Amino acid sequence: MKKEKLSSTLENIGLTKGEITIYFSLLELGSTTTGKIIENAQISSGKIYEILDKLINKGLVNYIVKGKIKYFNAATPDSLLEFVEEKKSNLEKREKEIRNILPDLKELHKFTEEESCAVVYKGIKGLKHAADLTLEHAEPGDEYTAMGLVEHKPEKFNLFWRQFHQKRAEKGVKTRLLFAEESERYAKQLKNIPLSEVRVLKSVSASAVTLIGPHLKIIDYDSETTIYIKNKYIAKSFKAFFESLWKLGDKV
């Protein structure tokens, strides 16, 4: 059981099962030849040199030559920390590289104003992606509108929307939010976020609709489904519908 736990930990830091098996054999055998490693690890002779080379490159195995015969040794277990530190350093470098090219990638990803599209997202991660996509295209002074809002849904969604509207306000984007039911506590929480205006219209709504520019989201919380649409004509018709309902709403 102890070796299984050790194996699991070593897998988690990036070693393969074959590498772990040979590494354990070398820890147990000490300085030895490939023949004894194959026998102890019960591994194919065709794989042994490939795996040993990988372990050597990772700094976990070394060797000496005696009379033209290679004797392999497991490096001190402290080398595992060095291996992890090197991976961490490489990941940090890759992260910096990705951050440097993100603006270019986002530029490639942008939809032009003439394009139309529709995408279905599932779950809260899908909603977050769709919401961030719409906010990404917004400029200070733009307006984000939403109707059919309700408090009675999984709290993870309410938490997300509070965080989203904080980001929206920080970006200088104003909003008008129209609730479909009396949700005074939640409505006031959103109203207290800067650049927010909230009204309530007592009606039944099966889903929520959000709008900003040509970007439209229809959200069904029961099935955790978000339909993202980019089409300026569809968005325009929903915006007209929103304006007619907004006039009927009561201020919070």
N, C-alpha and C positions, 0 to 999 in steps of 0.2 A: 504493500500500500504506500510506503514511504517513497519508493522509486516511481510509482505512478504519479504521485503528487509532484515530484521533482520533474518528471517528464512533461507534465501539464504546464508547469511554470516555464520550462525551457521552450516549449512550443509557443507559448504566449509571447516570448521575446523574439521569435522568428526562426527557430531551429526546426528542421524537418525531423520526422520520426527516425529516418536513417542516420542523420547526423547525431541525434541524441543517443541512439543505440551504440554507435561507434565511440562517441565521447565517453559514455559510461564504461564501455569495455576498456578504454585506455586508462580511465581513472582506476579501474580495478587491477589491470595487468601491469601498469607502469610501462617502461620502455619496451617496445615489442615490435615484431615484424607483422606484415600484412597477413601472413598465413595464420598466425595465432588470433589476430583480430577477427578474421573471417570465421574461424572456429568458435570463438567466444561469442561473437555477435550474431552468428548464424545468418550472415548476409552474403549475397551473391558476389563472387570474385570479380565479376564484370563491373560492379558498382563501387568497389572499395576505393580505388584511386580517385574516382570522381568526387566521392563524398569526403575523402581525406583532404583533397585540394580545397574544397569549400571550407572545411574547418580550419585549414591553415590560413586561408585568406581572411577568415573571421578572427584570427588571432587566438583560436582555442586549441590548436594542435601545432606542435613543431616536430622536427626530426633531426637525427644525426646520422651520418654515414659511417659504418664500420665495415671495412673490407668490401666495399661496393654494395653493401646491403643497408637499406634504410631502416632505421629503428624510430618508430613514432612514439611520441609522448603527448599526454594531455597537458596543456598549459595549466598553470595554477587557476583554481576556480575564481580567483579575483579577476581573471581576464574577462569573465562574463560581464562584470560591471563596466569594464572598458568597452566591451562590445556594445552594451546598451547605451553607454554615453556617446559612442560614435554614431549609432543609429539616431539617437536624439538630436545630435548636432546636424546630421544629414537632413533630418526632417525639418529642423528649423531653417536650414538653407533652402529646402524645397518650398517651405511656407513663404519665405521672403520672395522667392522667384515667382510663385503663383500670385502673391499680392502685387508684384510689379507688373504682371501682365493682365491682371483683372480688368483694368480700364479698357484695354484693347479687346478682350474677350466680350465684355459687356457691350462694346460698340458693335461688334459683329452680331451680338444676340438681339440688338434692338430691332423692333418692328418699325417699318416706315408707316407714316400716317395713311398711306393708300392701302396698306395690307389689312385684310380681315382674317380672323382666325377664331376658333372655338376649341377649348381644351377642358376635359373633365378631370378634376382632382379628387382624391379620396383622403379622408382623415384630416387631422389638424395640421399635419406637415404640408399637405397639399394646399390647404387654405392659406397657411403662412406664405407659401411660395407665390400663390396668386396675389395675395395682398401686397407682398413686398414688390412684386412685379409692377403693380399699378402705381405704388408710391414712388418707385424708382423713376418713373417718367414725369412725376409731378414737379412743379416749380413753385417757389414762394408766391403766394397770392392766389394760386389755384384753389378750387373748391372741391371737396370730397363730400358727396351726399350719400345717405343710406336710409332705407325705409324697410318697415317690417321687422324692426328690431325687438327682441324679447330677452328678458333676463333668464327665463326658465329653460335653460339648456345646460349641458355639462359645464362645470365651473372652469375647466381648462380653456374653453372658448372665451368666456368673459374675461379671464385673466389675459389671454392673448390680445383681445381687443383693447383693453386698457393700456397695455404696453404699445400696441400699434398706434393708438391715438396720441400717446406721448411722443413717439417718433414723428408722427404726422405734424404735430404742433411745433416740434423743434425744427422741422423743415420749413415752417412758415406757411403750411397749407391749412386753410380754414375748413370747417365742416358744419353741415346741418344734418342732424340725426332725427329721424322720425320713428318713434316707438309705436308698436302695434298693440301694446297693452300697458297697463299701469305697472311700471317697474321703477318706482320712485327712487329707491336706493341706488340702483344701477345707473339710472338716467342721470342722477345728480353727480355720480362719480365721473361720468363722461363729460357732463356739462362743466365741471370744475377744471377740466383740462383746457388750457388756453386755446383760443380761436374756435371754440365749440358753441353751437346753439342747438338746443334740444326741444322737441315738441312731442306730444303724445296724441295719438288718434286712436280712440277705442274701436278696434276692429280686429278681426281674426286674420292672421297671416300664416300661410303654410311655410313660407320661406322669406329670407332677407335678400334685399337687392342693394348693391353698392355701385356707385358711379363716380368716375373722375375722367373727364375728357371722353375719349372713345372707348374707355375701358369699363367693362360691366362684369359684375360677379353676381351670380344667383346662388344662394347658400341654403342647403337643407341640412339642419343640424341632426335630425333623426337618423338619416342615413350617412351623415358626415360626408356629404358630397358638395363640391363647389364646381359650378360651371363658369369658366372664365371666357368671356367673349370680347373680342376687339372688333368693333364695327361702329363707325361714327353715326350711322343712320339708326341702328337699333338703340344705341346709347341715347341719341337725341329723343327718340320716342319715349323711352323710360324716364328721361329727365323731365319731359313735359308732364308725364303722369305724376312724377314726384312733386312737381310744383303745384299741381291741382290738389294733391293731398295735403301738402304743407300748409296751404291756406286754411284748411279745416282743422288742423291740429291745435292743441292747447299748449301754451308755453309752460315749461317746467321751471 
